[in-house]
Amino acid sequence: MKQKLTQRDRDRMWGEECPYSETHIKTQSRILGVSISRIFLVVEAHINPFTFEYIAKHLDFFPANHPFRNLIKNASYEGGSYGYVVQAGQEEFIDQRALKLVHAYLETLTSIVIQMHEFVIAQYGLKRVDNHVHSRDFIPNNVNRGKMPEEFDILTENAGVLYHSILPWQGRDISDKEIDRILSTFVAFAKKKSMKVVDMEYAIEYLRISFAMPADIMEAERNILEFIEIINKSSATKDSKSISMYLGKPMLKATERPSFQEIMSFLRST
C-alpha cells in the first residue's frame, strides 16, 4: 500500500504532484581590492526538504557506497527557498576545459537528484513528470547533449549585468515548433541589442530567458517588453485559429536566478 502525503509534505516537496529540486552552475567572482582576481564555476543542488529528509531516514535501503550517502553527509540546510544545498565541485574559469568539467559535474549531480525523486515517487505512487522543461541545442547548460556553443559564452569581460526574465504564457498550449520560433527570435533580437544569451528554458506556464548586457535594469526591461511586443504581433498576424499563445507581463530579476517559489508567486499574481 502506497504512503500518503499531507499538504505540509507537498509544500515541503515544492511540488503539488511530484518532487521539485534544482541544480545550478553558478559564477563566483572573487574580488580583491577594486578588481576581480579570479572567477570560479560552482556546481550545486538545492533539494526540497521533504525528499532530502525522506532519503536521509531511509539510507539503509542503499548500499554503503551509494552516492546518496555522500550527498546527505555533505549537504547543509539553508532554509526557505534554498532547501538543502550541496556542492558537487568547482573549477576556476580559465578556458573552455573548465566549462566542460563543470557540465560533467552538473550532469552527475542532476542524475543523483533525479534518482532521489524517483525513490520518493515510487514510495508514494506519485505522478512522473517527464520533459516538463525542454532544453534546446543552442542553450549552454544543455546537460543531456553536453554542448557549450562558444557563441553563447557569457563568461567574458565586459559582459555586463546578468538578468533573468520570466515571461508567462497566456493562451492555449504551445507547440514545440512555436517554442523554437520564439527562442530563435530572441537569439536574433539579442544580437541586435548587444545582449548575450546565457540560458533559456520553458515550462508549462512560462518562458525563462537569462541574458547579460552592459546596461541598467530599465534598459533591460525595455528590451524584454520590446521582444514581447514583437512576438505578440507576429502571433496576431496569423489566422486566429492557429494562434496558440501570447506573452504576458514579465518578471525581471538581476544577478540571482529567481527561485521556484518566487516564480510561482509571480505567476499567481498575473
C-alpha positions as CSV (number, residue, x, y, z in Angstrom):
1,M,0.0,0.0,0.0
2,K,1.4,3.4,-1.0
3,Q,2.0,6.0,1.6
4,K,0.0,9.2,1.5
5,L,1.3,12.8,1.6
6,T,-0.1,15.5,3.8
7,Q,-0.5,19.1,2.5
8,R,2.6,20.0,4.6
9,D,4.5,17.2,2.9
10,R,3.6,18.6,-0.5
11,D,4.5,22.1,0.5
12,R,8.0,20.9,1.7
13,M,8.3,18.8,-1.5
14,W,8.0,22.1,-3.5
15,G,5.6,20.4,-6.0
16,E,2.0,19.5,-5.8
17,E,2.2,16.4,-7.9
18,C,5.8,15.3,-7.5
19,P,9.1,16.5,-6.0
20,Y,10.8,19.6,-7.3
21,S,14.6,20.5,-6.8
22,E,17.2,22.4,-8.7
23,T,20.8,22.0,-9.9
24,H,22.9,25.0,-10.8
25,I,26.2,26.2,-12.3
26,K,27.0,29.4,-10.5
27,T,29.6,32.0,-11.4
28,Q,31.6,33.0,-8.3
29,S,33.7,36.2,-8.7
30,R,36.5,36.7,-6.2
31,I,37.1,40.4,-5.7
32,L,40.4,41.6,-4.4
33,G,40.5,45.3,-3.7
34,V,38.7,47.0,-6.6
35,S,39.0,44.3,-9.2
36,I,38.0,40.7,-9.9
37,S,41.0,38.5,-9.2
38,R,39.6,35.1,-10.1
39,I,36.3,33.6,-11.4
40,F,35.1,30.1,-10.4
41,L,32.3,28.0,-11.7
42,V,30.5,26.2,-8.9
43,V,28.0,23.3,-9.3
44,E,25.4,22.9,-6.6
45,A,21.9,21.5,-5.9
46,H,19.0,22.9,-4.0
47,I,17.0,19.9,-2.8
48,N,13.5,20.2,-1.5
49,P,13.3,19.4,2.3
50,F,10.8,16.5,2.0
51,T,12.8,14.5,-0.5
52,F,16.1,15.1,1.3
53,E,14.8,14.2,4.8
54,Y,12.9,11.1,3.4
55,I,16.1,9.8,1.8
56,A,18.1,10.5,4.9
57,K,15.7,8.5,7.0
58,H,15.9,5.5,4.6
59,L,19.6,5.3,3.9
60,D,19.5,1.7,5.0
61,F,17.8,0.9,1.7
62,F,21.0,1.8,-0.2
63,P,24.5,0.2,-0.2
64,A,27.4,1.8,1.7
65,N,29.0,3.2,-1.5
66,H,25.7,4.7,-2.9
67,P,26.0,8.4,-3.9
68,F,23.0,9.3,-1.8
69,R,25.1,8.8,1.3
70,N,27.8,11.2,0.3
71,L,25.3,13.8,-0.8
72,I,23.4,13.6,2.5
73,K,26.6,13.8,4.5
74,N,27.8,17.0,2.8
75,A,24.6,19.0,2.4
76,S,23.5,21.8,4.7
77,Y,20.0,23.1,5.3
78,E,19.8,26.7,4.1
79,G,16.0,27.1,4.7
80,G,13.4,29.0,2.8
81,S,13.5,28.6,-1.0
82,Y,17.0,27.1,-0.8
83,G,16.2,23.9,1.0
84,Y,19.2,21.5,1.4
85,V,22.2,22.8,-0.5
86,V,25.2,20.6,-1.6
87,Q,28.1,21.4,-3.9
88,A,29.4,18.9,-6.4
89,G,32.6,20.6,-7.4
90,Q,34.1,23.8,-8.8
91,E,36.6,24.8,-11.4
92,E,38.4,28.1,-11.9
93,F,37.2,29.6,-15.2
94,I,40.3,29.9,-17.3
95,D,39.4,28.2,-20.5
96,Q,36.7,26.0,-22.2
97,R,38.0,23.0,-20.3
98,A,36.5,24.3,-17.1
99,L,33.1,24.6,-18.8
100,K,33.3,21.0,-19.9
101,L,34.2,19.8,-16.4
102,V,31.5,21.7,-14.6
103,H,28.9,20.4,-17.0
104,A,30.1,16.9,-16.3
105,Y,29.7,17.6,-12.6
106,L,26.2,19.1,-13.3
107,E,25.1,16.1,-15.3
108,T,26.2,13.7,-12.5
109,L,24.6,15.8,-9.7
110,T,21.3,16.1,-11.7
111,S,21.2,12.4,-12.2
112,I,21.6,11.8,-8.5
113,V,18.8,14.2,-7.6
114,I,16.5,12.6,-10.2
115,Q,17.2,9.2,-8.5
116,M,16.2,10.7,-5.2
117,H,13.0,12.0,-6.7
118,E,12.3,8.6,-8.3
119,F,12.6,6.9,-4.9
120,V,10.1,9.2,-3.3
121,I,7.7,8.9,-6.4
122,A,7.8,5.1,-6.1
123,Q,7.2,5.1,-2.3
124,Y,4.2,7.4,-2.6
125,G,2.9,6.4,-6.0
126,L,3.3,10.0,-7.3
127,K,2.9,11.2,-10.8
128,R,6.0,11.1,-13.0
129,V,6.5,14.4,-14.9
130,D,8.8,13.8,-17.8
131,N,10.2,16.5,-20.1
132,H,8.4,19.3,-18.2
133,V,11.2,21.7,-19.2
134,H,12.9,21.3,-22.6
135,S,16.5,22.5,-23.3
136,R,17.4,23.3,-26.9
137,D,20.7,22.6,-28.7
138,F,21.7,26.2,-28.6
139,I,21.2,26.5,-24.8
140,P,24.6,26.5,-23.0
141,N,23.5,24.3,-20.0
142,N,22.1,21.5,-22.0
143,V,23.3,18.7,-19.8
144,N,21.7,16.0,-22.0
145,R,23.9,16.7,-25.0
146,G,26.8,18.3,-23.2
147,K,27.1,21.1,-25.7
148,M,28.5,24.5,-24.9
149,P,28.4,26.7,-28.1
150,E,31.1,29.3,-27.9
151,E,28.9,32.0,-29.5
152,F,26.8,31.9,-26.3
153,D,29.7,32.1,-23.9
154,I,28.7,34.6,-21.3
155,L,31.7,34.4,-19.0
156,T,33.8,37.1,-20.7
157,E,35.0,40.5,-19.6
158,N,32.5,43.4,-20.0
159,A,29.5,41.1,-20.4
160,G,27.6,43.4,-18.1
161,V,24.8,42.6,-15.6
162,L,23.1,39.2,-15.6
163,Y,19.3,39.3,-15.8
164,H,16.7,36.6,-15.5
165,S,13.3,37.3,-17.2
166,I,10.2,35.2,-16.5
167,L,7.6,35.5,-19.3
168,P,4.3,33.9,-18.6
169,W,2.4,32.1,-21.4
170,Q,-1.1,33.3,-21.9
171,G,-3.3,31.3,-24.2
172,R,-3.6,27.7,-25.4
173,D,-1.0,25.1,-25.1
174,I,2.0,26.0,-27.2
175,S,3.6,23.7,-29.8
176,D,7.3,22.8,-29.9
177,K,7.5,24.4,-33.3
178,E,6.2,27.7,-31.9
179,I,8.7,27.4,-29.0
180,D,11.6,27.0,-31.4
181,R,10.4,30.1,-33.3
182,I,10.2,32.2,-30.2
183,L,13.6,31.2,-28.8
184,S,15.3,31.7,-32.2
185,T,13.6,35.1,-32.5
186,F,15.1,36.1,-29.1
187,V,18.6,35.0,-30.2
188,A,18.4,37.2,-33.2
189,F,16.8,40.0,-31.2
190,A,19.6,39.8,-28.5
191,K,22.3,40.2,-31.1
192,K,20.8,43.4,-32.3
193,K,20.5,44.7,-28.7
194,S,24.1,43.7,-27.6
195,M,22.6,41.2,-25.2
196,K,24.5,38.0,-24.5
197,V,22.3,34.9,-24.2
198,V,23.1,32.8,-21.1
199,D,20.3,30.3,-20.8
200,M,16.7,29.7,-21.9
201,E,14.1,27.2,-20.9
202,Y,10.4,26.8,-21.0
203,A,7.8,25.2,-18.7
204,I,4.1,24.7,-18.9
205,E,3.3,28.1,-17.6
206,Y,6.3,30.3,-18.5
207,L,9.4,31.0,-20.5
208,R,12.6,31.9,-18.7
209,I,15.4,33.9,-20.5
210,S,18.7,34.7,-18.8
211,F,20.9,37.2,-20.5
212,A,23.6,39.8,-19.8
213,M,24.0,43.3,-21.1
214,P,26.1,46.3,-20.2
215,A,23.1,48.4,-19.1
216,D,20.9,49.2,-16.2
217,I,17.7,47.3,-15.3
218,M,15.5,49.9,-17.0
219,E,17.1,49.3,-20.4
220,A,16.9,45.5,-19.9
221,E,13.2,45.8,-19.1
222,R,12.6,48.0,-22.2
223,N,14.3,45.3,-24.3
224,I,12.2,42.5,-22.9
225,L,9.0,44.5,-23.4
226,E,10.0,45.2,-27.0
227,F,10.7,41.5,-27.6
228,I,7.3,40.6,-26.1
229,E,5.6,43.1,-28.5
230,I,7.4,41.5,-31.4
231,I,6.2,38.0,-30.5
232,N,2.7,39.0,-29.8
233,K,2.4,41.0,-33.0
234,S,3.7,38.1,-35.0
235,S,1.2,35.8,-33.4
236,A,-1.6,38.2,-34.0
237,T,-0.9,38.3,-37.8
238,K,-1.7,34.6,-38.1
239,D,-5.1,33.1,-38.7
240,S,-7.0,33.3,-35.4
241,K,-7.4,29.5,-35.3
242,S,-3.7,29.0,-35.3
243,I,-2.7,31.5,-32.6
244,S,-1.6,29.3,-29.7
245,M,-0.4,31.9,-27.2
246,Y,0.9,35.3,-26.3
247,L,3.4,36.5,-23.8
248,G,2.2,38.4,-20.7
249,K,3.8,41.0,-18.5
250,P,7.3,39.8,-17.5
251,M,9.2,39.4,-14.2
252,L,12.8,40.7,-14.4
253,K,15.4,40.0,-11.7
254,A,19.1,41.0,-11.8
255,T,22.0,38.8,-10.9
256,E,20.4,35.9,-8.9
257,R,18.1,33.5,-10.7
258,P,14.5,33.6,-9.3
259,S,13.6,30.6,-7.1
260,F,10.8,28.3,-7.9
261,Q,8.7,29.9,-5.1
262,E,9.3,33.4,-6.5
263,I,8.3,32.3,-10.0
264,M,5.1,30.6,-8.7
265,S,4.2,33.7,-6.6
266,F,4.7,35.9,-9.6
267,L,2.6,33.7,-11.9
268,R,-0.3,33.6,-9.3
269,S,-0.2,37.4,-9.2
270,T,-0.5,37.9,-13.0
